Amino acid sequence: MKKTFLLLFITLLMLGCKKSELESVNSSPAVAAYDVEAPPPPKEVQQMAPPKAISEKLLPDEDQSSQSPVAPKKIDTISKKIIKNGNMKIQVGDIKKAQTQVGEILKKNDAYIQNEQFQNTDMDDNLELIIRVPHKNFDALVNSFSDGVGSVLSKNISSNDVTEEYTNVSIKLANKKIYLEKYRDMLKNASTTKDMIEIQETIRELEDEIDIAEGKLRFIDDRVKYSTLNLNLYKEKVRSSSTSKIGFGSRLADSVTEGWNSFVSFLLGIISFWPFLLIIPVIIFLWRKWKAGRTKN
């Protein structure tokens, strides 16, 4: 009996030891879980920098503007800008007839006269016209004047490419408009009177610069769209049939007459100096009196 109880006790003791080992094995992962460090934060979080403080009074033209430059406004592709001008001098037989022909040519090419000047002298008649014509019709207009109006004495045609200048002005204009809007926003948030005055002055300067740039672009567009031609119609005056057959006697009489007229003009010119003619005798009298007194002494 004692051996039976001893074996039973040993068996129970061994079962208890195995049970405690199994429980310690099962509980070890839970304990280890508290010892494992937390995983590192994502890479994006590690690289994130704290936001920079932004000054409310930062102006676009200060040094800080280089850190966040204003993106220039995108400019549409600009086509070629060519300004064509010309000068022509044409000798005609009849000014009025030539003027009528010019009017018909202008009407055909959608051109118009910007300025007109007429001069009549003893030697010739001159009609000077400043003509504006659409760029596409400029060559046709010049060819029409060369062929059907008269004899071309001189012609000078020039072309000037202003595409680069136009592009530069357009870019600067777009940037100035961006800055103008930023200053207007600053004006709304200005806190002191001094800031308001300074911002308003800057806005006024920008508006003036924008007006000038827009005016320059309009001027270039006008010169590109309408070319300019300076046209001079010239008629030389000749002797009539009656005066061309003048004989030697008539010419001699004309020469005598011209000589007499020249003498009269010379005499009248001398008479116009009459105050000096009065002074000369007085000067001579005083000089003789001074000389006589000096001789007596």
MODELLER restraints for C-alpha pairs under 7 A, 6 or more apart:
rsr = mdl.restraints
at = mdl.atoms
rsr.add(forms.Gaussian(group=physical.xy_distance, feature=features.Distance(at['CA:72:A'], at['CA:175:A']), mean=5.72, stdev=0.5))
rsr.add(forms.Gaussian(group=physical.xy_distance, feature=features.Distance(at['CA:73:A'], at['CA:174:A']), mean=5.82, stdev=0.5))
rsr.add(forms.Gaussian(group=physical.xy_distance, feature=features.Distance(at['CA:73:A'], at['CA:175:A']), mean=6.40, stdev=0.5))
rsr.add(forms.Gaussian(group=physical.xy_distance, feature=features.Distance(at['CA:75:A'], at['CA:171:A']), mean=6.76, stdev=0.5))
rsr.add(forms.Gaussian(group=physical.xy_distance, feature=features.Distance(at['CA:80:A'], at['CA:163:A']), mean=5.56, stdev=0.5))
rsr.add(forms.Gaussian(group=physical.xy_distance, feature=features.Distance(at['CA:81:A'], at['CA:161:A']), mean=5.87, stdev=0.5))
rsr.add(forms.Gaussian(group=physical.xy_distance, feature=features.Distance(at['CA:81:A'], at['CA:162:A']), mean=5.41, stdev=0.5))
rsr.add(forms.Gaussian(group=physical.xy_distance, feature=features.Distance(at['CA:81:A'], at['CA:163:A']), mean=4.72, stdev=0.5))
rsr.add(forms.Gaussian(group=physical.xy_distance, feature=features.Distance(at['CA:81:A'], at['CA:224:A']), mean=6.21, stdev=0.5))
rsr.add(forms.Gaussian(group=physical.xy_distance, feature=features.Distance(at['CA:82:A'], at['CA:159:A']), mean=6.46, stdev=0.5))
rsr.add(forms.Gaussian(group=physical.xy_distance, feature=features.Distance(at['CA:82:A'], at['CA:160:A']), mean=5.55, stdev=0.5))
rsr.add(forms.Gaussian(group=physical.xy_distance, feature=features.Distance(at['CA:82:A'], at['CA:161:A']), mean=4.59, stdev=0.5))
rsr.add(forms.Gaussian(group=physical.xy_distance, feature=features.Distance(at['CA:82:A'], at['CA:162:A']), mean=6.12, stdev=0.5))
rsr.add(forms.Gaussian(group=physical.xy_distance, feature=features.Distance(at['CA:82:A'], at['CA:224:A']), mean=5.76, stdev=0.5))
rsr.add(forms.Gaussian(group=physical.xy_distance, feature=features.Distance(at['CA:83:A'], at['CA:159:A']), mean=5.59, stdev=0.5))
rsr.add(forms.Gaussian(group=physical.xy_distance, feature=features.Distance(at['CA:83:A'], at['CA:160:A']), mean=5.03, stdev=0.5))
rsr.add(forms.Gaussian(group=physical.xy_distance, feature=features.Distance(at['CA:83:A'], at['CA:161:A']), mean=6.44, stdev=0.5))
rsr.add(forms.Gaussian(group=physical.xy_distance, feature=features.Distance(at['CA:83:A'], at['CA:223:A']), mean=5.92, stdev=0.5))
rsr.add(forms.Gaussian(group=physical.xy_distance, feature=features.Distance(at['CA:83:A'], at['CA:224:A']), mean=4.78, stdev=0.5))
rsr.add(forms.Gaussian(group=physical.xy_distance, feature=features.Distance(at['CA:83:A'], at['CA:227:A']), mean=6.56, stdev=0.5))
rsr.add(forms.Gaussian(group=physical.xy_distance, feature=features.Distance(at['CA:84:A'], at['CA:158:A']), mean=5.71, stdev=0.5))
rsr.add(forms.Gaussian(group=physical.xy_distance, feature=features.Distance(at['CA:84:A'], at['CA:159:A']), mean=4.45, stdev=0.5))
rsr.add(forms.Gaussian(group=physical.xy_distance, feature=features.Distance(at['CA:84:A'], at['CA:160:A']), mean=6.40, stdev=0.5))
rsr.add(forms.Gaussian(group=physical.xy_distance, feature=features.Distance(at['CA:84:A'], at['CA:227:A']), mean=5.31, stdev=0.5))
rsr.add(forms.Gaussian(group=physical.xy_distance, feature=features.Distance(at['CA:84:A'], at['CA:228:A']), mean=6.93, stdev=0.5))
rsr.add(forms.Gaussian(group=physical.xy_distance, feature=features.Distance(at['CA:85:A'], at['CA:157:A']), mean=5.90, stdev=0.5))
rsr.add(forms.Gaussian(group=physical.xy_distance, feature=features.Distance(at['CA:85:A'], at['CA:158:A']), mean=5.39, stdev=0.5))
rsr.add(forms.Gaussian(group=physical.xy_distance, feature=features.Distance(at['CA:85:A'], at['CA:159:A']), mean=6.55, stdev=0.5))
rsr.add(forms.Gaussian(group=physical.xy_distance, feature=features.Distance(at['CA:85:A'], at['CA:227:A']), mean=5.78, stdev=0.5))
rsr.add(forms.Gaussian(group=physical.xy_distance, feature=features.Distance(at['CA:85:A'], at['CA:228:A']), mean=4.94, stdev=0.5))
rsr.add(forms.Gaussian(group=physical.xy_distance, feature=features.Distance(at['CA:85:A'], at['CA:229:A']), mean=5.74, stdev=0.5))
rsr.add(forms.Gaussian(group=physical.xy_distance, feature=features.Distance(at['CA:86:A'], at['CA:156:A']), mean=5.42, stdev=0.5))
rsr.add(forms.Gaussian(group=physical.xy_distance, feature=features.Distance(at['CA:86:A'], at['CA:157:A']), mean=4.23, stdev=0.5))
rsr.add(forms.Gaussian(group=physical.xy_distance, feature=features.Distance(at['CA:86:A'], at['CA:158:A']), mean=6.12, stdev=0.5))
rsr.add(forms.Gaussian(group=physical.xy_distance, feature=features.Distance(at['CA:86:A'], at['CA:228:A']), mean=6.46, stdev=0.5))
rsr.add(forms.Gaussian(group=physical.xy_distance, feature=features.Distance(at['CA:86:A'], at['CA:229:A']), mean=4.66, stdev=0.5))
rsr.add(forms.Gaussian(group=physical.xy_distance, feature=features.Distance(at['CA:86:A'], at['CA:230:A']), mean=6.21, stdev=0.5))
rsr.add(forms.Gaussian(group=physical.xy_distance, feature=features.Distance(at['CA:87:A'], at['CA:155:A']), mean=5.62, stdev=0.5))
rsr.add(forms.Gaussian(group=physical.xy_distance, feature=features.Distance(at['CA:87:A'], at['CA:156:A']), mean=5.09, stdev=0.5))
rsr.add(forms.Gaussian(group=physical.xy_distance, feature=features.Distance(at['CA:87:A'], at['CA:157:A']), mean=6.52, stdev=0.5))
rsr.add(forms.Gaussian(group=physical.xy_distance, feature=features.Distance(at['CA:87:A'], at['CA:229:A']), mean=5.69, stdev=0.5))
rsr.add(forms.Gaussian(group=physical.xy_distance, feature=features.Distance(at['CA:87:A'], at['CA:230:A']), mean=4.69, stdev=0.5))
rsr.add(forms.Gaussian(group=physical.xy_distance, feature=features.Distance(at['CA:87:A'], at['CA:231:A']), mean=6.02, stdev=0.5))
rsr.add(forms.Gaussian(group=physical.xy_distance, feature=features.Distance(at['CA:88:A'], at['CA:154:A']), mean=5.63, stdev=0.5))
rsr.add(forms.Gaussian(group=physical.xy_distance, feature=features.Distance(at['CA:88:A'], at['CA:155:A']), mean=4.44, stdev=0.5))
rsr.add(forms.Gaussian(group=physical.xy_distance, feature=features.Distance(at['CA:88:A'], at['CA:156:A']), mean=6.50, stdev=0.5))
rsr.add(forms.Gaussian(group=physical.xy_distance, feature=features.Distance(at['CA:88:A'], at['CA:230:A']), mean=6.26, stdev=0.5))
rsr.add(forms.Gaussian(group=physical.xy_distance, feature=features.Distance(at['CA:88:A'], at['CA:231:A']), mean=4.96, stdev=0.5))
rsr.add(forms.Gaussian(group=physical.xy_distance, feature=features.Distance(at['CA:88:A'], at['CA:232:A']), mean=6.15, stdev=0.5))
rsr.add(forms.Gaussian(group=physical.xy_distance, feature=features.Distance(at['CA:89:A'], at['CA:152:A']), mean=6.02, stdev=0.5))
rsr.add(forms.Gaussian(group=physical.xy_distance, feature=features.Distance(at['CA:89:A'], at['CA:153:A']), mean=5.42, stdev=0.5))
rsr.add(forms.Gaussian(group=physical.xy_distance, feature=features.Distance(at['CA:89:A'], at['CA:154:A']), mean=5.19, stdev=0.5))
rsr.add(forms.Gaussian(group=physical.xy_distance, feature=features.Distance(at['CA:89:A'], at['CA:155:A']), mean=6.56, stdev=0.5))
rsr.add(forms.Gaussian(group=physical.xy_distance, feature=features.Distance(at['CA:89:A'], at['CA:231:A']), mean=6.03, stdev=0.5))
rsr.add(forms.Gaussian(group=physical.xy_distance, feature=features.Distance(at['CA:89:A'], at['CA:232:A']), mean=4.62, stdev=0.5))
rsr.add(forms.Gaussian(group=physical.xy_distance, feature=features.Distance(at['CA:89:A'], at['CA:233:A']), mean=6.08, stdev=0.5))
rsr.add(forms.Gaussian(group=physical.xy_distance, feature=features.Distance(at['CA:90:A'], at['CA:150:A']), mean=5.86, stdev=0.5))
rsr.add(forms.Gaussian(group=physical.xy_distance, feature=features.Distance(at['CA:90:A'], at['CA:151:A']), mean=5.41, stdev=0.5))
rsr.add(forms.Gaussian(group=physical.xy_distance, feature=features.Distance(at['CA:90:A'], at['CA:152:A']), mean=4.38, stdev=0.5))
rsr.add(forms.Gaussian(group=physical.xy_distance, feature=features.Distance(at['CA:90:A'], at['CA:153:A']), mean=5.46, stdev=0.5))
rsr.add(forms.Gaussian(group=physical.xy_distance, feature=features.Distance(at['CA:90:A'], at['CA:232:A']), mean=6.16, stdev=0.5))
rsr.add(forms.Gaussian(group=physical.xy_distance, feature=features.Distance(at['CA:90:A'], at['CA:233:A']), mean=5.08, stdev=0.5))
rsr.add(forms.Gaussian(group=physical.xy_distance, feature=features.Distance(at['CA:90:A'], at['CA:234:A']), mean=5.91, stdev=0.5))
rsr.add(forms.Gaussian(group=physical.xy_distance, feature=features.Distance(at['CA:91:A'], at['CA:150:A']), mean=5.65, stdev=0.5))
rsr.add(forms.Gaussian(group=physical.xy_distance, feature=features.Distance(at['CA:91:A'], at['CA:151:A']), mean=5.10, stdev=0.5))
rsr.add(forms.Gaussian(group=physical.xy_distance, feature=features.Distance(at['CA:91:A'], at['CA:152:A']), mean=6.32, stdev=0.5))
rsr.add(forms.Gaussian(group=physical.xy_distance, feature=features.Distance(at['CA:91:A'], at['CA:153:A']), mean=6.59, stdev=0.5))
rsr.add(forms.Gaussian(group=physical.xy_distance, feature=features.Distance(at['CA:91:A'], at['CA:233:A']), mean=5.97, stdev=0.5))
rsr.add(forms.Gaussian(group=physical.xy_distance, feature=features.Distance(at['CA:91:A'], at['CA:234:A']), mean=4.62, stdev=0.5))
rsr.add(forms.Gaussian(group=physical.xy_distance, feature=features.Distance(at['CA:91:A'], at['CA:235:A']), mean=5.63, stdev=0.5))
rsr.add(forms.Gaussian(group=physical.xy_distance, feature=features.Distance(at['CA:92:A'], at['CA:98:A']), mean=6.76, stdev=0.5))
rsr.add(forms.Gaussian(group=physical.xy_distance, feature=features.Distance(at['CA:92:A'], at['CA:150:A']), mean=4.87, stdev=0.5))
rsr.add(forms.Gaussian(group=physical.xy_distance, feature=features.Distance(at['CA:92:A'], at['CA:151:A']), mean=6.55, stdev=0.5))
rsr.add(forms.Gaussian(group=physical.xy_distance, feature=features.Distance(at['CA:92:A'], at['CA:233:A']), mean=6.60, stdev=0.5))
rsr.add(forms.Gaussian(group=physical.xy_distance, feature=features.Distance(at['CA:92:A'], at['CA:234:A']), mean=6.00, stdev=0.5))
rsr.add(forms.Gaussian(group=physical.xy_distance, feature=features.Distance(at['CA:92:A'], at['CA:235:A']), mean=5.43, stdev=0.5))
rsr.add(forms.Gaussian(group=physical.xy_distance, feature=features.Distance(at['CA:93:A'], at['CA:235:A']), mean=6.15, stdev=0.5))
rsr.add(forms.Gaussian(group=physical.xy_distance, feature=features.Distance(at['CA:95:A'], at['CA:235:A']), mean=6.80, stdev=0.5))
rsr.add(forms.Gaussian(group=physical.xy_distance, feature=features.Distance(at['CA:98:A'], at['CA:149:A']), mean=5.98, stdev=0.5))
rsr.add(forms.Gaussian(group=physical.xy_distance, feature=features.Distance(at['CA:101:A'], at['CA:149:A']), mean=6.68, stdev=0.5))
rsr.add(forms.Gaussian(group=physical.xy_distance, feature=features.Distance(at['CA:105:A'], at['CA:144:A']), mean=6.97, stdev=0.5))
rsr.add(forms.Gaussian(group=physical.xy_distance, feature=features.Distance(at['CA:106:A'], at['CA:112:A']), mean=6.20, stdev=0.5))
rsr.add(forms.Gaussian(group=physical.xy_distance, feature=features.Distance(at['CA:109:A'], at['CA:137:A']), mean=5.95, stdev=0.5))
rsr.add(forms.Gaussian(group=physical.xy_distance, feature=features.Distance(at['CA:109:A'], at['CA:141:A']), mean=6.53, stdev=0.5))
rsr.add(forms.Gaussian(group=physical.xy_distance, feature=features.Distance(at['CA:110:A'], at['CA:133:A']), mean=6.58, stdev=0.5))
rsr.add(forms.Gaussian(group=physical.xy_distance, feature=features.Distance(at['CA:111:A'], at['CA:131:A']), mean=6.90, stdev=0.5))
rsr.add(forms.Gaussian(group=physical.xy_distance, feature=features.Distance(at['CA:111:A'], at['CA:132:A']), mean=5.66, stdev=0.5))
rsr.add(forms.Gaussian(group=physical.xy_distance, feature=features.Distance(at['CA:111:A'], at['CA:133:A']), mean=4.25, stdev=0.5))
rsr.add(forms.Gaussian(group=physical.xy_distance, feature=features.Distance(at['CA:111:A'], at['CA:134:A']), mean=6.73, stdev=0.5))
rsr.add(forms.Gaussian(group=physical.xy_distance, feature=features.Distance(at['CA:112:A'], at['CA:131:A']), mean=5.78, stdev=0.5))
rsr.add(forms.Gaussian(group=physical.xy_distance, feature=features.Distance(at['CA:112:A'], at['CA:132:A']), mean=5.56, stdev=0.5))
rsr.add(forms.Gaussian(group=physical.xy_distance, feature=features.Distance(at['CA:112:A'], at['CA:133:A']), mean=6.61, stdev=0.5))
rsr.add(forms.Gaussian(group=physical.xy_distance, feature=features.Distance(at['CA:113:A'], at['CA:129:A']), mean=6.63, stdev=0.5))
rsr.add(forms.Gaussian(group=physical.xy_distance, feature=features.Distance(at['CA:113:A'], at['CA:130:A']), mean=5.86, stdev=0.5))
rsr.add(forms.Gaussian(group=physical.xy_distance, feature=features.Distance(at['CA:113:A'], at['CA:131:A']), mean=4.58, stdev=0.5))
rsr.add(forms.Gaussian(group=physical.xy_distance, feature=features.Distance(at['CA:113:A'], at['CA:132:A']), mean=6.36, stdev=0.5))
rsr.add(forms.Gaussian(group=physical.xy_distance, feature=features.Distance(at['CA:114:A'], at['CA:130:A']), mean=5.42, stdev=0.5))
rsr.add(forms.Gaussian(group=physical.xy_distance, feature=features.Distance(at['CA:114:A'], at['CA:131:A']), mean=5.68, stdev=0.5))
rsr.add(forms.Gaussian(group=physical.xy_distance, feature=features.Distance(at['CA:114:A'], at['CA:132:A']), mean=6.53, stdev=0.5))
rsr.add(forms.Gaussian(group=physical.xy_distance, feature=features.Distance(at['CA:115:A'], at['CA:129:A']), mean=5.79, stdev=0.5))
rsr.add(forms.Gaussian(group=physical.xy_distance, feature=features.Distance(at['CA:115:A'], at['CA:130:A']), mean=5.03, stdev=0.5))
rsr.add(forms.Gaussian(group=physical.xy_distance, feature=features.Distance(at['CA:116:A'], at['CA:128:A']), mean=5.77, stdev=0.5))
rsr.add(forms.Gaussian(group=physical.xy_distance, feature=features.Distance(at['CA:116:A'], at['CA:129:A']), mean=4.67, stdev=0.5))
rsr.add(forms.Gaussian(group=physical.xy_distance, feature=features.Distance(at['CA:116:A'], at['CA:130:A']), mean=6.52, stdev=0.5))
rsr.add(forms.Gaussian(group=physical.xy_distance, feature=features.Distance(at['CA:117:A'], at['CA:127:A']), mean=5.79, stdev=0.5))
rsr.add(forms.Gaussian(group=physical.xy_distance, feature=features.Distance(at['CA:117:A'], at['CA:128:A']), mean=5.09, stdev=0.5))
rsr.add(forms.Gaussian(group=physical.xy_distance, feature=features.Distance(at['CA:117:A'], at['CA:129:A']), mean=6.58, stdev=0.5))
rsr.add(forms.Gaussian(group=physical.xy_distance, feature=features.Distance(at['CA:118:A'], at['CA:126:A']), mean=5.67, stdev=0.5))
rsr.add(forms.Gaussian(group=physical.xy_distance, feature=features.Distance(at['CA:118:A'], at['CA:127:A']), mean=4.45, stdev=0.5))
rsr.add(forms.Gaussian(group=physical.xy_distance, feature=features.Distance(at['CA:118:A'], at['CA:128:A']), mean=6.27, stdev=0.5))
rsr.add(forms.Gaussian(group=physical.xy_distance, feature=features.Distance(at['CA:119:A'], at['CA:125:A']), mean=5.87, stdev=0.5))
rsr.add(forms.Gaussian(group=physical.xy_distance, feature=features.Distance(at['CA:119:A'], at['CA:126:A']), mean=5.06, stdev=0.5))
rsr.add(forms.Gaussian(group=physical.xy_distance, feature=features.Distance(at['CA:119:A'], at['CA:127:A']), mean=6.44, stdev=0.5))
rsr.add(forms.Gaussian(group=physical.xy_distance, feature=features.Distance(at['CA:120:A'], at['CA:126:A']), mean=6.44, stdev=0.5))
rsr.add(forms.Gaussian(group=physical.xy_distance, feature=features.Distance(at['CA:123:A'], at['CA:236:A']), mean=6.22, stdev=0.5))
rsr.add(forms.Gaussian(group=physical.xy_distance, feature=features.Distance(at['CA:123:A'], at['CA:237:A']), mean=5.43, stdev=0.5))
rsr.add(forms.Gaussian(group=physical.xy_distance, feature=features.Distance(at['CA:124:A'], at['CA:235:A']), mean=5.47, stdev=0.5))
rsr.add(forms.Gaussian(group=physical.xy_distance, feature=features.Distance(at['CA:124:A'], at['CA:236:A']), mean=4.29, stdev=0.5))
rsr.add(forms.Gaussian(group=physical.xy_distance, feature=features.Distance(at['CA:124:A'], at['CA:237:A']), mean=4.95, stdev=0.5))
rsr.add(forms.Gaussian(group=physical.xy_distance, feature=features.Distance(at['CA:125:A'], at['CA:234:A']), mean=5.91, stdev=0.5))
rsr.add(forms.Gaussian(group=physical.xy_distance, feature=features.Distance(at['CA:125:A'], at['CA:235:A']), mean=5.12, stdev=0.5))
rsr.add(forms.Gaussian(group=physical.xy_distance, feature=features.Distance(at['CA:125:A'], at['CA:236:A']), mean=6.53, stdev=0.5))
rsr.add(forms.Gaussian(group=physical.xy_distance, feature=features.Distance(at['CA:126:A'], at['CA:232:A']), mean=6.81, stdev=0.5))
rsr.add(forms.Gaussian(group=physical.xy_distance, feature=features.Distance(at['CA:126:A'], at['CA:233:A']), mean=5.79, stdev=0.5))
rsr.add(forms.Gaussian(group=physical.xy_distance, feature=features.Distance(at['CA:126:A'], at['CA:234:A']), mean=4.89, stdev=0.5))
rsr.add(forms.Gaussian(group=physical.xy_distance, feature=features.Distance(at['CA:126:A'], at['CA:235:A']), mean=6.60, stdev=0.5))
rsr.add(forms.Gaussian(group=physical.xy_distance, feature=features.Distance(at['CA:127:A'], at['CA:232:A']), mean=5.69, stdev=0.5))
rsr.add(forms.Gaussian(group=physical.xy_distance, feature=features.Distance(at['CA:127:A'], at['CA:233:A']), mean=5.04, stdev=0.5))
rsr.add(forms.Gaussian(group=physical.xy_distance, feature=features.Distance(at['CA:127:A'], at['CA:234:A']), mean=6.66, stdev=0.5))
rsr.add(forms.Gaussian(group=physical.xy_distance, feature=features.Distance(at['CA:128:A'], at['CA:231:A']), mean=5.85, stdev=0.5))
rsr.add(forms.Gaussian(group=physical.xy_distance, feature=features.Distance(at['CA:128:A'], at['CA:232:A']), mean=4.52, stdev=0.5))
rsr.add(forms.Gaussian(group=physical.xy_distance, feature=features.Distance(at['CA:128:A'], at['CA:233:A']), mean=6.42, stdev=0.5))
rsr.add(forms.Gaussian(group=physical.xy_distance, feature=features.Distance(at['CA:129:A'], at['CA:230:A']), mean=5.86, stdev=0.5))
rsr.add(forms.Gaussian(group=physical.xy_distance, feature=features.Distance(at['CA:129:A'], at['CA:231:A']), mean=5.07, stdev=0.5))
rsr.add(forms.Gaussian(group=physical.xy_distance, feature=features.Distance(at['CA:129:A'], at['CA:232:A']), mean=6.30, stdev=0.5))
rsr.add(forms.Gaussian(group=physical.xy_distance, feature=features.Distance(at['CA:130:A'], at['CA:228:A']), mean=6.99, stdev=0.5))
rsr.add(forms.Gaussian(group=physical.xy_distance, feature=features.Distance(at['CA:130:A'], at['CA:229:A']), mean=5.93, stdev=0.5))
rsr.add(forms.Gaussian(group=physical.xy_distance, feature=features.Distance(at['CA:130:A'], at['CA:230:A']), mean=4.70, stdev=0.5))
rsr.add(forms.Gaussian(group=physical.xy_distance, feature=features.Distance(at['CA:130:A'], at['CA:231:A']), mean=6.33, stdev=0.5))
rsr.add(forms.Gaussian(group=physical.xy_distance, feature=features.Distance(at['CA:131:A'], at['CA:228:A']), mean=5.70, stdev=0.5))
rsr.add(forms.Gaussian(group=physical.xy_distance, feature=features.Distance(at['CA:131:A'], at['CA:229:A']), mean=5.09, stdev=0.5))
rsr.add(forms.Gaussian(group=physical.xy_distance, feature=features.Distance(at['CA:131:A'], at['CA:230:A']), mean=6.26, stdev=0.5))
rsr.add(forms.Gaussian(group=physical.xy_distance, feature=features.Distance(at['CA:132:A'], at['CA:226:A']), mean=5.80, stdev=0.5))
rsr.add(forms.Gaussian(group=physical.xy_distance, feature=features.Distance(at['CA:132:A'], at['CA:227:A']), mean=5.65, stdev=0.5))
rsr.add(forms.Gaussian(group=physical.xy_distance, feature=features.Distance(at['CA:132:A'], at['CA:228:A']), mean=4.79, stdev=0.5))
rsr.add(forms.Gaussian(group=physical.xy_distance, feature=features.Distance(at['CA:132:A'], at['CA:229:A']), mean=6.51, stdev=0.5))
rsr.add(forms.Gaussian(group=physical.xy_distance, feature=features.Distance(at['CA:133:A'], at['CA:226:A']), mean=5.15, stdev=0.5))
rsr.add(forms.Gaussian(group=physical.xy_distance, feature=features.Distance(at['CA:133:A'], at['CA:227:A']), mean=5.34, stdev=0.5))
rsr.add(forms.Gaussian(group=physical.xy_distance, feature=features.Distance(at['CA:133:A'], at['CA:228:A']), mean=6.53, stdev=0.5))
rsr.add(forms.Gaussian(group=physical.xy_distance, feature=features.Distance(at['CA:134:A'], at['CA:225:A']), mean=5.86, stdev=0.5))
rsr.add(forms.Gaussian(group=physical.xy_distance, feature=features.Distance(at['CA:134:A'], at['CA:226:A']), mean=4.37, stdev=0.5))
rsr.add(forms.Gaussian(group=physical.xy_distance, feature=features.Distance(at['CA:134:A'], at['CA:227:A']), mean=6.05, stdev=0.5))
rsr.add(forms.Gaussian(group=physical.xy_distance, feature=features.Distance(at['CA:135:A'], at['CA:224:A']), mean=6.73, stdev=0.5))
rsr.add(forms.Gaussian(group=physical.xy_distance, feature=features.Distance(at['CA:135:A'], at['CA:225:A']), mean=5.46, stdev=0.5))
rsr.add(forms.Gaussian(group=physical.xy_distance, feature=features.Distance(at['CA:135:A'], at['CA:226:A']), mean=5.18, stdev=0.5))
rsr.add(forms.Gaussian(group=physical.xy_distance, feature=features.Distance(at['CA:135:A'], at['CA:227:A']), mean=5.31, stdev=0.5))
rsr.add(forms.Gaussian(group=physical.xy_distance, feature=features.Distance(at['CA:138:A'], at['CA:227:A']), mean=6.60, stdev=0.5))
rsr.add(forms.Gaussian(group=physical.xy_distance, feature=features.Distance(at['CA:146:A'], at['CA:152:A']), mean=6.24, stdev=0.5))
rsr.add(forms.Gaussian(group=physical.xy_distance, feature=features.Distance(at['CA:166:A'], at['CA:217:A']), mean=6.73, stdev=0.5))
rsr.add(forms.Gaussian(group=physical.xy_distance, feature=features.Distance(at['CA:169:A'], at['CA:213:A']), mean=6.46, stdev=0.5))
rsr.add(forms.Gaussian(group=physical.xy_distance, feature=features.Distance(at['CA:173:A'], at['CA:210:A']), mean=6.07, stdev=0.5))
rsr.add(forms.Gaussian(group=physical.xy_distance, feature=features.Distance(at['CA:173:A'], at['CA:213:A']), mean=6.30, stdev=0.5))
rsr.add(forms.Gaussian(group=physical.xy_distance, feature=features.Distance(at['CA:176:A'], at['CA:206:A']), mean=6.59, stdev=0.5))
rsr.add(forms.Gaussian(group=physical.xy_distance, feature=features.Distance(at['CA:176:A'], at['CA:210:A']), mean=6.84, stdev=0.5))
rsr.add(forms.Gaussian(group=physical.xy_distance, feature=features.Distance(at['CA:180:A'], at['CA:203:A']), mean=6.19, stdev=0.5))
rsr.add(forms.Gaussian(group=physical.xy_distance, feature=features.Distance(at['CA:180:A'], at['CA:206:A']), mean=6.45, stdev=0.5))
rsr.add(forms.Gaussian(group=physical.xy_distance, feature=features.Distance(at['CA:183:A'], at['CA:199:A']), mean=6.50, stdev=0.5))
rsr.add(forms.Gaussian(group=physical.xy_distance, feature=features.Distance(at['CA:183:A'], at['CA:203:A']), mean=6.61, stdev=0.5))
rsr.add(forms.Gaussian(group=physical.xy_distance, feature=features.Distance(at['CA:187:A'], at['CA:196:A']), mean=6.00, stdev=0.5))
rsr.add(forms.Gaussian(group=physical.xy_distance, feature=features.Distance(at['CA:187:A'], at['CA:199:A']), mean=6.27, stdev=0.5))
rsr.add(forms.Gaussian(group=physical.xy_distance, feature=features.Distance(at['CA:190:A'], at['CA:196:A']), mean=5.82, stdev=0.5))
